[in-house]
Amino acid sequence: MIKLAKKIAQGAGAIQRRHLGRIKNIRFKGDINLLTEVDQACEKFIIDKIKAHYPDHDILAEESGTSYSQSSDYRWIIDPLDGTTNYAHGYPFFGVSIGLEYRGKIVCGVVYDPIRDELFSAVKDKGADLNGKPICVSKNQSLKKSLLATGFAYNVHETEIDNLDHFSNFIKTAQAVRRDGTAALDLCYVACGRFDGYWELGLWPWDVAAGYLIVEEAGGRVTQFRGTSFDVYGKEIVASNGLIHDEMKTSLARGKVPKEGQRRQELLNIRKT
């Protein structure tokens, strides 16, 4: 299955490379949430390939929603083009994310960056790699010396829980903070030591399913803001090399977080467990 996921991710990435700078149709799913024909073409490509090999498996994909067999233990969680806004503007930081869930647990994940031809992958309990070579998180032990990453949800214009307070706190306590617009690649950069930590609010399962496993298999730590177990169907994520995790939690405790239960109905409608 991991071999298939890698092959499919690379195929979808090839579609992205071919069409970069040639977008003809851009729609808005929200005030600032874009959808292009490339998102749709990549998603169709990925789903068709999975269904050709595993017709009974469930699929959760960003653009088309959820397909349930009602009997499968497996669910593929897909973001066909993570970083659509970047892609639409020609900003070369985007990719493909494919995670596989088995009985409620993520067991393998692949993230592909078609611009740099970097293929990140992980299998549960078997480690993580980049282009076939093992990767591990950084050894930095101090938040003050750490390079962090974050992002802002598409409802940033509509909610008071907008991540700006956390961004401000980390700007004052970390070495630097980056915001590049793709959660999947940000998580992979934590996994291979380019970033020391990452946090964000308001993400969806397809944003984090693959990257979360890649971080953990590279020796990192992934939780919710308060340190509770991470849930890909949850509302918040903090990922780190593990060594600065407690410092990151302390900083996040100073800012606003969603109330317990907020967004839960939307997420439960997706999860349908």
Backbone as numpy.savetxt, mean C-alpha at the origin, in Angstrom:
# Nx Ny Nz CAx CAy CAz Cx Cy Cz
1.87 -19.36 -6.67 1.05 -18.15 -6.67 1.91 -16.88 -6.67
3.02 -16.90 -5.94 3.88 -15.72 -5.93 4.52 -15.52 -7.30
4.87 -16.61 -7.98 5.42 -16.49 -9.33 4.40 -15.88 -10.28
3.15 -16.29 -10.14 2.10 -15.72 -10.98 1.91 -14.24 -10.67
1.88 -13.89 -9.38 1.70 -12.50 -8.99 2.81 -11.61 -9.55
4.04 -12.10 -9.50 5.15 -11.33 -10.06 4.98 -11.11 -11.55
4.64 -12.17 -12.27 4.49 -12.07 -13.72 3.37 -11.11 -14.09
2.25 -11.20 -13.35 1.12 -10.32 -13.63 1.47 -8.87 -13.33
2.14 -8.62 -12.21 2.52 -7.26 -11.85 3.43 -6.64 -12.90
4.36 -7.42 -13.39 5.24 -6.91 -14.44 4.48 -6.63 -15.73
3.49 -7.46 -16.03 2.67 -7.23 -17.22 1.86 -5.96 -17.11
1.27 -5.72 -15.93 0.52 -4.48 -15.72 1.45 -3.27 -15.74
2.66 -3.44 -15.19 3.63 -2.35 -15.23 4.02 -1.98 -16.66
4.10 -2.98 -17.53 4.42 -2.71 -18.94 3.33 -1.86 -19.59
2.07 -2.11 -19.22 0.97 -1.28 -19.72 1.15 0.16 -19.26
1.53 0.34 -18.01 1.74 1.68 -17.47 2.86 2.41 -18.20
3.95 1.71 -18.46 5.06 2.34 -19.18 4.64 2.78 -20.58
3.91 1.93 -21.28 3.52 2.24 -22.66 2.65 3.48 -22.76
1.80 3.68 -21.75 0.82 4.76 -21.83 1.23 6.01 -21.06
2.37 5.98 -20.39 2.79 7.14 -19.62 2.95 8.36 -20.53
2.31 9.44 -20.16 2.36 10.67 -20.94 1.37 10.69 -22.10
0.53 9.65 -22.21 -0.42 9.57 -23.32 -1.86 9.40 -22.83
-2.14 9.81 -21.61 -3.47 9.67 -21.05 -4.47 10.50 -21.84
-5.58 9.89 -22.20 -6.61 10.57 -22.97 -7.85 10.90 -22.13
-8.16 10.02 -21.19 -9.39 10.19 -20.41 -9.09 10.15 -18.92
-9.44 11.21 -18.21 -9.29 11.27 -16.77 -10.66 11.59 -16.16
-11.11 10.73 -15.26 -12.35 10.98 -14.54 -12.04 11.23 -13.07
-12.99 11.83 -12.38 -12.85 12.09 -10.95 -13.83 11.23 -10.18
-13.30 10.38 -9.28 -14.14 9.59 -8.40 -14.55 10.41 -7.17
-13.85 11.50 -6.94 -14.11 12.43 -5.86 -13.52 13.76 -6.25
-13.46 14.69 -5.30 -12.94 16.02 -5.63 -11.52 15.97 -6.17
-10.68 15.08 -5.61 -9.28 15.02 -6.04 -8.83 13.60 -6.33
-9.78 12.67 -6.40 -9.47 11.26 -6.61 -9.65 10.91 -8.08
-8.53 10.64 -8.77 -8.57 10.45 -10.21 -8.74 8.99 -10.61
-9.25 8.80 -11.83 -9.33 7.49 -12.46 -8.99 7.66 -13.93
-8.05 6.87 -14.42 -7.67 6.94 -15.83 -7.99 5.62 -16.52
-7.93 5.65 -17.86 -8.15 4.41 -18.61 -7.06 3.39 -18.34
-5.90 3.85 -17.87 -4.81 2.92 -17.56 -5.10 2.14 -16.28
-5.70 2.80 -15.27 -6.15 2.08 -14.08 -7.05 0.92 -14.49
-8.00 1.22 -15.34 -8.98 0.21 -15.74 -8.36 -0.88 -16.60
-7.47 -0.50 -17.51 -6.82 -1.50 -18.37 -5.94 -2.43 -17.54
-5.21 -1.87 -16.58 -4.34 -2.69 -15.72 -5.17 -3.62 -14.85
-6.27 -3.11 -14.30 -7.10 -3.95 -13.45 -7.71 -5.10 -14.24
-8.20 -4.84 -15.43 -8.76 -5.91 -16.26 -7.70 -6.95 -16.59
-6.50 -6.49 -16.93 -5.40 -7.40 -17.23 -5.11 -8.31 -16.04
-5.01 -7.72 -14.86 -4.67 -8.49 -13.66 -5.77 -9.49 -13.33
-7.01 -9.04 -13.33 -8.12 -9.93 -12.99 -8.25 -11.07 -14.00
-8.13 -10.74 -15.26 -8.23 -11.78 -16.29 -7.16 -12.85 -16.10
-5.94 -12.44 -15.78 -4.85 -13.39 -15.60 -5.08 -14.26 -14.36
-5.54 -13.65 -13.27 -5.81 -14.43 -12.06 -6.94 -15.43 -12.30
-8.01 -14.96 -12.92 -9.16 -15.83 -13.16 -8.83 -16.97 -14.11
-7.89 -16.74 -15.02 -7.49 -17.80 -15.94 -6.82 -18.95 -15.19
-6.12 -18.64 -14.09 -5.42 -19.67 -13.32 -6.24 -20.15 -12.12
-6.98 -19.22 -11.50 -7.72 -19.54 -10.28 -9.14 -18.98 -10.39
-9.98 -19.59 -11.19 -11.32 -19.04 -11.45 -12.22 -18.96 -10.23
-11.93 -19.75 -9.19 -12.79 -19.77 -8.00 -12.32 -18.83 -6.90
-11.19 -18.18 -7.09 -10.68 -17.29 -6.05 -11.46 -15.97 -6.01
-11.57 -15.41 -4.81 -12.18 -14.09 -4.66 -11.19 -13.01 -5.07
-11.72 -11.86 -5.45 -10.88 -10.73 -5.84 -11.45 -9.45 -5.24
-10.59 -8.66 -4.63 -10.93 -7.32 -4.16 -10.02 -6.35 -4.89
-10.60 -5.55 -5.78 -9.82 -4.63 -6.60 -10.37 -3.23 -6.46
-9.48 -2.24 -6.53 -9.86 -0.86 -6.23 -10.98 -0.34 -7.14
-10.87 -0.57 -8.43 -11.80 0.07 -9.35 -13.10 -0.69 -9.56
-13.04 -2.01 -9.56 -14.23 -2.79 -9.90 -14.95 -3.36 -8.70
-14.40 -3.17 -7.50 -15.05 -3.70 -6.31 -14.67 -5.14 -6.04
-15.59 -5.88 -5.45 -15.29 -7.22 -4.97 -16.04 -8.29 -5.73
-15.33 -9.35 -6.07 -15.94 -10.53 -6.68 -15.83 -11.68 -5.68
-16.95 -12.25 -5.29 -16.94 -13.31 -4.30 -17.40 -14.64 -4.91
-16.68 -15.70 -4.58 -17.13 -17.03 -4.98 -17.98 -17.66 -3.89
-17.95 -17.04 -2.70 -18.67 -17.52 -1.52 -18.07 -18.80 -0.93
-17.05 -19.36 -1.54 -16.50 -20.61 -1.02 -14.98 -20.62 -0.95
-14.31 -19.64 -1.55 -12.86 -19.67 -1.62 -12.22 -19.19 -0.34
-11.12 -19.83 0.04 -10.30 -19.37 1.16 -9.35 -18.27 0.73
-9.24 -18.04 -0.58 -8.27 -17.10 -1.12 -8.94 -15.83 -1.63
-8.30 -14.70 -1.37 -8.74 -13.43 -1.93 -7.52 -12.64 -2.41
-7.53 -12.26 -3.67 -6.49 -11.40 -4.23 -6.91 -9.96 -4.03
-6.02 -9.16 -3.45 -6.31 -7.75 -3.15 -5.41 -6.89 -4.04
-6.04 -6.11 -4.92 -5.31 -5.52 -6.05 -5.45 -4.00 -6.09
-4.33 -3.33 -6.23 -4.32 -1.92 -6.64 -3.61 -1.90 -8.00
-4.35 -1.75 -9.09 -3.75 -1.87 -10.42 -2.80 -0.74 -10.77
-3.03 0.44 -10.17 -2.15 1.59 -10.40 -2.13 2.42 -9.13
-1.20 2.13 -8.26 -1.06 2.90 -7.02 -0.23 4.14 -7.33
-0.85 5.30 -7.15 -0.20 6.55 -7.52 -0.80 7.13 -8.79
-2.12 7.04 -8.93 -2.78 7.51 -10.15 -2.55 9.00 -10.38
-2.60 9.80 -9.32 -2.39 11.23 -9.48 -0.99 11.51 -10.02
0.00 10.81 -9.47 1.37 10.94 -10.00 1.40 10.58 -11.48
0.77 9.46 -11.80 0.78 8.95 -13.18 0.14 9.96 -14.14
-0.99 10.50 -13.74 -1.71 11.43 -14.60 -0.91 12.70 -14.86
-0.04 13.06 -13.93 0.78 14.27 -14.08 2.17 13.96 -14.66
2.44 12.70 -14.94 3.75 12.34 -15.47 4.84 12.28 -14.43
4.45 12.25 -13.15 5.43 12.16 -12.07 5.81 10.69 -11.91
7.07 10.33 -12.10 7.45 8.92 -12.25 7.59 8.14 -10.94
6.50 8.09 -10.18 6.50 7.31 -8.95 5.11 6.69 -8.79
4.98 5.47 -9.22 3.71 4.75 -9.19 4.02 3.27 -9.37
3.01 2.43 -9.23 3.29 1.01 -9.39 2.06 0.15 -9.29
2.29 -1.15 -9.21 1.26 -2.17 -9.14 1.39 -2.89 -7.80
0.27 -3.13 -7.14 0.30 -3.84 -5.86 -0.67 -5.01 -5.91
-0.17 -6.20 -5.59 -1.00 -7.41 -5.57 -0.70 -8.18 -4.29
-1.72 -8.33 -3.45 -1.59 -9.13 -2.23 -2.52 -10.33 -2.30
-2.16 -11.39 -1.63 -3.00 -12.58 -1.58 -3.32 -12.90 -0.13
-4.61 -12.96 0.15 -5.11 -13.26 1.49 -5.62 -14.71 1.53
-5.21 -15.44 2.57 -5.67 -16.82 2.75 -6.28 -16.94 4.15
-7.57 -17.21 4.18 -8.30 -17.34 5.44 -8.04 -16.16 6.38
-8.09 -14.97 5.81 -7.98 -13.75 6.60 -6.58 -13.26 6.86
-5.56 -13.97 6.38 -4.17 -13.58 6.58 -3.50 -13.32 5.22
-2.71 -12.26 5.15 -1.95 -11.99 3.93 -0.76 -12.94 3.88
-0.68 -13.72 2.82 0.36 -14.75 2.74 1.41 -14.48 1.66
1.10 -13.61 0.72 2.14 -13.19 -0.22 1.78 -11.84 -0.80
2.80 -11.12 -1.22 2.58 -9.78 -1.76 3.64 -9.41 -2.76
3.22 -8.65 -3.76 4.13 -8.16 -4.80 3.82 -6.70 -5.09
4.86 -5.89 -5.17 4.74 -4.49 -5.59 5.78 -4.25 -6.66
5.33 -3.71 -7.80 6.23 -3.50 -8.93 6.27 -2.04 -9.32
7.48 -1.50 -9.40 7.74 -0.13 -9.88 8.24 -0.25 -11.31
7.40 0.07 -12.31 7.79 -0.14 -13.71 8.82 0.86 -14.22
8.94 2.00 -13.58 9.92 3.00 -14.02 11.33 2.55 -13.66
11.51 2.07 -12.45 12.83 1.62 -11.99 13.03 0.12 -12.20
12.02 -0.55 -12.71 12.05 -2.00 -12.89 12.44 -2.69 -11.58
11.78 -2.28 -10.50 12.02 -2.87 -9.19 10.80 -3.69 -8.76
11.05 -4.95 -8.51 10.00 -5.89 -8.14 10.22 -6.34 -6.70
9.38 -5.84 -5.81 9.43 -6.22 -4.40 8.43 -7.36 -4.16
8.83 -8.33 -3.35 7.91 -9.43 -3.09 8.20 -10.06 -1.73
7.20 -10.76 -1.22 7.36 -11.47 0.04 6.37 -12.61 0.11
6.77 -13.68 0.78 5.90 -14.80 1.11 5.95 -14.96 2.62
4.82 -15.18 3.23 4.74 -15.31 4.68 5.75 -16.31 5.21
6.57 -15.86 6.18 7.59 -16.67 6.85 8.75 -17.08 5.96
8.87 -16.45 4.79 9.98 -16.79 3.90 10.81 -15.59 3.49
10.60 -14.44 4.13 11.41 -13.28 3.84 10.91 -12.44 2.68
11.58 -11.33 2.46 11.22 -10.39 1.39 12.42 -10.17 0.48
12.15 -9.81 -0.77 13.25 -9.58 -1.69 12.93 -8.46 -2.67
13.97 -7.95 -3.29 13.89 -6.95 -4.35 14.66 -7.49 -5.53
13.93 -7.72 -6.62 14.52 -8.32 -7.82 15.30 -9.59 -7.51
14.73 -10.39 -6.60 15.29 -11.69 -6.28 16.37 -11.69 -5.21
16.75 -10.53 -4.70 17.77 -10.45 -3.66 17.13 -10.07 -2.33
17.51 -10.73 -1.23 16.89 -10.45 0.07 17.07 -9.00 0.49
16.06 -8.47 1.15 16.12 -7.10 1.67 15.82 -7.11 3.16
16.25 -6.05 3.84 15.95 -5.90 5.25 15.81 -4.42 5.58
15.16 -4.15 6.68 14.92 -2.78 7.11 16.22 -2.15 7.61
16.18 -0.85 7.82 17.36 -0.11 8.27 17.68 -0.43 9.73
18.86 -0.01 10.16 19.31 -0.24 11.53 19.30 1.05 12.36
18.69 2.08 11.82 18.66 3.37 12.51 17.84 3.26 13.80
18.41 3.70 14.91 17.76 3.56 16.21 17.18 4.85 16.75
17.31 5.94 16.00 16.87 7.24 16.51 15.91 7.91 15.54
14.75 8.35 16.05 13.79 9.07 15.22 14.41 10.36 14.69
15.24 11.00 15.50 15.87 12.26 15.09 16.75 12.09 13.86
17.26 10.89 13.64 18.13 10.63 12.49 17.41 9.86 11.39
16.08 9.82 11.46 15.30 8.98 10.55 14.68 9.76 9.40
14.63 9.11 8.25 13.89 9.62 7.09 12.56 8.89 7.06
11.47 9.65 7.15 10.13 9.09 7.19 9.35 9.41 5.92
8.25 8.70 5.73 7.35 8.97 4.62 5.92 8.94 5.11
5.05 9.65 4.41 3.63 9.65 4.73 2.84 10.00 3.48
1.54 10.13 3.66 0.66 10.54 2.56 -0.59 11.15 3.14
-1.45 11.64 2.26 -2.70 12.27 2.68 -3.86 11.64 1.92
-4.88 11.24 2.65 -6.03 10.56 2.04 -6.79 11.51 1.12
-7.61 10.93 0.26 -8.35 11.74 -0.71 -9.42 12.61 -0.06
-9.75 12.37 1.22 -10.72 13.22 1.90 -10.05 14.31 2.72
-8.79 14.61 2.39 -8.02 15.59 3.17 -8.70 16.96 3.18
-9.47 17.28 2.14 -10.15 18.57 2.07 -11.43 18.60 2.90
-11.85 17.42 3.40 -13.18 17.32 4.00 -13.16 16.97 5.48
-12.03 16.53 6.01 -11.99 16.03 7.39 -10.99 16.79 8.24
-11.29 16.87 9.53 -10.35 17.48 10.47 -9.20 16.53 10.78
-9.43 15.25 10.60 -8.38 14.26 10.84 -7.62 14.10 9.53
-6.78 15.08 9.25 -6.19 15.24 7.91 -4.70 14.89 7.85
-4.14 14.44 8.97 -2.73 14.02 9.05 -1.77 15.20 9.12
-2.25 16.41 9.02 -1.36 17.57 9.03 -0.72 17.78 10.40
-1.44 17.44 11.47 -0.84 17.58 12.80 0.30 16.57 12.98
0.09 15.35 12.51 1.16 14.35 12.59 2.35 14.77 11.72
2.06 15.27 10.56 3.13 15.73 9.65 3.96 16.82 10.33
3.28 17.77 10.95 3.98 18.85 11.64 4.83 18.32 12.80
4.28 17.38 13.57 5.03 16.82 14.70 6.28 16.09 14.23
6.16 15.31 13.16 7.32 14.56 12.69 8.37 15.46 12.02
7.92 16.52 11.38 8.87 17.47 10.79 9.78 18.04 11.88
9.21 18.19 13.08 9.98 18.75 14.20 10.83 17.72 14.92
10.55 16.43 14.73 11.23 15.41 15.53 12.08 14.44 14.71
11.82 14.32 13.41 12.59 13.41 12.55 13.62 14.20 11.74
14.51 13.49 11.09 15.49 14.16 10.23 14.81 14.82 9.05
13.86 14.09 8.42 13.12 14.63 7.28 11.91 13.75 7.01
10.93 14.31 6.28 9.72 13.59 5.91 9.49 13.77 4.41
9.15 12.67 3.75 8.85 12.70 2.32 7.38 12.32 2.10
6.82 12.85 1.00 5.43 12.55 0.65 5.39 12.33 -0.86
5.42 11.06 -1.29 5.56 10.76 -2.71 4.31 10.21 -3.38
3.25 9.95 -2.64 1.98 9.67 -3.28 1.67 8.24 -3.64
2.40 7.27 -3.08 2.03 5.87 -3.29 2.39 5.04 -2.06
1.36 4.60 -1.35 1.57 3.86 -0.11 2.34 2.56 -0.33
2.04 1.87 -1.43 2.68 0.57 -1.67 4.19 0.71 -1.78
4.65 1.68 -2.55 6.10 1.87 -2.70 6.72 2.45 -1.43
6.00 3.32 -0.73 6.52 3.83 0.54 6.80 2.68 1.50
5.89 1.73 1.58 6.10 0.58 2.46 7.29 -0.26 2.00
7.43 -0.43 0.71 8.58 -1.18 0.20 9.89 -0.48 0.48
9.85 0.84 0.47 11.07 1.60 0.79 11.44 1.46 2.26
10.44 1.29 3.14 10.75 0.95 4.53 11.39 -0.43 4.58
10.83 -1.36 3.81 11.32 -2.74 3.84 12.77 -2.87 3.40
13.19 -2.04 2.45 14.57 -2.16 1.96 15.51 -1.13 2.57
15.02 -0.38 3.57 15.90 0.51 4.32 16.05 1.91 3.76
15.34 2.26 2.70 15.44 3.62 2.15 14.72 4.62 3.06
13.59 4.19 3.61 12.90 4.94 4.66 13.05 4.16 5.96
13.07 4.90 7.06 13.12 4.26 8.38 11.72 4.03 8.94
10.75 4.81 8.49 9.39 4.66 8.98 8.38 5.32 8.06
7.12 4.93 8.24 6.03 5.43 7.40 4.74 5.38 8.22
3.89 6.37 8.03 2.57 6.34 8.66 1.55 6.98 7.72
0.29 6.61 7.87 -0.76 7.25 7.09 -2.13 6.87 7.66
-3.12 7.69 7.30 -4.51 7.49 7.71 -5.38 7.28 6.47
-6.51 6.61 6.65 -7.53 6.56 5.62 -7.21 5.72 4.41
-6.30 4.78 4.54 -5.97 3.91 3.40 -6.97 2.76 3.30
-6.91 2.08 2.16 -7.79 0.95 1.89 -6.96 -0.33 1.76
-7.60 -1.48 1.83 -6.85 -2.74 1.80 -5.91 -2.86 0.61
-6.35 -2.43 -0.57 -5.50 -2.57 -1.76 -4.26 -1.69 -1.70
-4.29 -0.64 -0.86 -3.12 0.22 -0.72 -1.99 -0.45 0.05
-2.34 -1.33 0.99 -1.36 -1.80 1.98 -1.17 -3.31 2.06
-2.05 -4.09 1.43 -2.01 -5.54 1.65 -0.66 -6.15 1.31
-0.11 -5.79 0.17 1.18 -6.36 -0.24 2.33 -5.72 0.53
2.34 -4.39 0.61 3.45 -3.69 1.25 3.61 -4.01 2.72
2.50 -4.19 3.40 2.55 -4.54 4.82 3.32 -5.83 5.05
3.01 -6.85 4.26 3.70 -8.13 4.42 5.18 -8.00 4.06
5.48 -7.23 3.03 6.87 -7.05 2.61 7.69 -6.41 3.72
7.12 -5.43 4.42 7.82 -4.81 5.56 8.07 -5.83 6.66
7.04 -6.56 7.04 7.19 -7.52 8.13 8.20 -8.61 7.78
8.17 -9.09 6.54 9.09 -10.15 6.15 10.52 -9.64 5.99
10.67 -8.32 5.89 12.01 -7.72 5.83 12.54 -7.39 7.22
11.79 -7.77 8.26 12.23 -7.55 9.63 11.66 -6.33 10.29
10.73 -5.65 9.64 10.14 -4.44 10.20 8.93 -4.74 11.06
8.31 -3.68 11.51 7.13 -3.79 12.36 6.02 -2.93 11.79
4.80 -3.46 11.79 3.63 -2.74 11.28 2.50 -2.88 12.28
1.94 -1.74 12.73 0.83 -1.75 13.68 -0.13 -0.62 13.34
-1.16 -0.49 14.16 -1.96 0.72 14.17 -1.23 1.75 15.03
-1.75 2.97 15.06 -1.04 4.06 15.73 -0.75 3.78 17.19
-1.67 3.11 17.87 -1.48 2.86 19.31 -0.66 1.60 19.59
-0.23 0.94 18.53 0.59 -0.25 18.70 -0.20 -1.54 18.65
-1.51 -1.46 18.46 -2.32 -2.66 18.35 -2.08 -3.33 17.00
-2.49 -4.58 16.90 -2.22 -5.38 15.70 -2.75 -4.69 14.45
-1.98 -4.76 13.40 -2.39 -4.14 12.15 -3.45 -4.98 11.45
-4.40 -4.28 10.83 -5.47 -4.92 10.07 -5.54 -4.21 8.72
-5.39 -4.95 7.63 -5.41 -4.31 6.32 -6.77 -3.66 6.03
-7.80 -4.05 6.80 -9.12 -3.45 6.63 -9.35 -2.34 7.66
-8.30 -1.95 8.37 -8.41 -0.91 9.38 -8.26 0.49 8.82
-8.02 1.46 9.68 -8.06 2.87 9.29 -6.74 3.59 9.41
-5.70 2.93 9.92 -4.44 3.62 10.13 -3.29 2.62 10.09
-2.10 3.13 9.77 -0.92 2.27 9.67 0.31 3.05 10.09
1.15 2.40 10.86 2.50 2.90 11.11 3.44 1.71 10.91
4.42 1.92 10.03 5.40 0.87 9.70 6.79 1.43 9.93
7.66 0.59 10.44 9.01 1.07 10.74 10.00 -0.08 10.72
11.26 0.29 10.95 12.30 -0.73 11.09 12.21 -1.46 12.43
11.24 -1.07 13.24 11.05 -1.66 14.57 11.80 -0.93 15.65
12.95 -0.38 15.31 13.81 0.27 16.30 13.31 1.66 16.68
12.59 2.32 15.78 12.05 3.66 16.08 10.54 3.61 16.28
9.98 2.42 16.36 8.52 2.28 16.38 7.91 2.95 17.60
8.49 2.75 18.77 7.93 3.35 19.98 7.98 4.87 19.92
9.06 5.42 19.38 9.13 6.88 19.23 8.08 7.39 18.26
7.83 6.65 17.20 6.80 7.05 16.26 5.42 6.99 16.91
5.15 5.95 17.69 3.87 5.85 18.39 3.68 7.03 19.36
4.73 7.42 20.05 4.65 8.54 20.98 4.27 9.82 20.25
4.89 10.04 19.11 4.56 11.23 18.33 3.12 11.17 17.80
2.71 10.01 17.32 1.36 9.87 16.77 0.29 10.04 17.85
0.62 9.71 19.08 -0.34 9.86 20.19 -0.65 11.32 20.46
0.18 12.23 19.98 -0.03 13.66 20.20 -0.98 14.27 19.18
-1.31 13.53 18.13 -2.17 14.06 17.08 -3.55 13.42 17.07
-4.37 13.84 16.12 -5.74 13.33 16.02 -5.76 12.00 15.27
-6.64 11.10 15.73 -6.85 9.82 15.07 -8.35 9.60 14.94
-8.79 8.79 14.00 -10.23 8.52 13.87 -10.78 7.87 15.13
-12.02 8.18 15.46 -12.67 7.53 16.58 -12.90 6.06 16.28
-12.89 5.25 17.31 -13.14 3.83 17.13 -14.51 3.64 16.48
-14.55 2.87 15.43 -15.81 2.64 14.72 -15.99 3.51 13.50
-15.23 4.61 13.41 -15.33 5.48 12.25 -14.84 4.76 11.00
-15.60 4.79 9.92 -15.33 4.11 8.66 -15.55 2.60 8.75
-15.93 2.09 9.90 -16.01 0.64 10.04 -17.06 0.03 9.12
-18.21 0.70 8.95 -19.24 0.09 8.13 -18.78 -0.05 6.68
-18.09 1.00 6.19 -17.55 0.90 4.83 -16.58 -0.28 4.71
-15.73 -0.42 5.72 -14.74 -1.47 5.68 -15.37 -2.84 5.85
-16.38 -2.94 6.69 -17.04 -4.22 6.87 -17.79 -4.62 5.61
-18.33 -3.64 4.90 -19.01 -3.94 3.65 -18.04 -4.54 2.63
-16.78 -4.07 2.68 -15.76 -4.62 1.78 -15.33 -6.00 2.26
-15.11 -6.11 3.56 -14.54 -7.35 4.08 -15.51 -8.53 3.97
-16.76 -8.31 4.38 -17.81 -9.33 4.29 -17.33 -10.70 4.79
-16.75 -10.71 5.97 -16.28 -11.97 6.53 -17.38 -12.68 7.30
